[in-house]
């Protein structure tokens, strides 16, 4: 069994090329195998939709990979963050009471 695949931008051209190639292959094989039973099982048909690119599959894979990379990056950044943000964290880490706070200067 021999399977022949051919890709082209023009689907009609691809089907014609494959069918022509199959006919020539059968004629040439009779030269080498005169008693051989070489025949076409399925003729090439014109595809109804493009074979490549599979846009929906590519979009889905990109979406899933994007979500996975984003979540991984968020977890890594959160794990590496060693800043102290609240008064309770200071008291817990240093076992000292907080005497005062320097407020942020928020200008509107």
C-alpha positions, 0 to 999 in steps of 0.5 A: 500500500502506497499513500501519496500526500501533496499540499498546495495553495490551490486545492483543485491543482493538488487533486489534479496533480495527485491523480496524474501522478497516480496514473503515471505511477501505475503505467511505470510500475507495469514496466517493472512488474508486468504481472503485478496488480497495481491499482488506485484504491481512492482517487484524490478529491478536492478538499472542501476546507483548508488542511492547514492552518487549523486556526481554532486548534492554534487559538485554543493551544495559545490560550491554554499555554498563555493561561498556564504561563501567566499563572506560573509567572504570578506564583513565581512573583508572589513566592519571590516577594519578600516585602513586609506589607502590614503592621501585623507582619512586622510584629510577627517577624520581629517580635517587636511592637510597632511604634509609628508608621510613615504614611504614603504621600498620595497626591490627587 
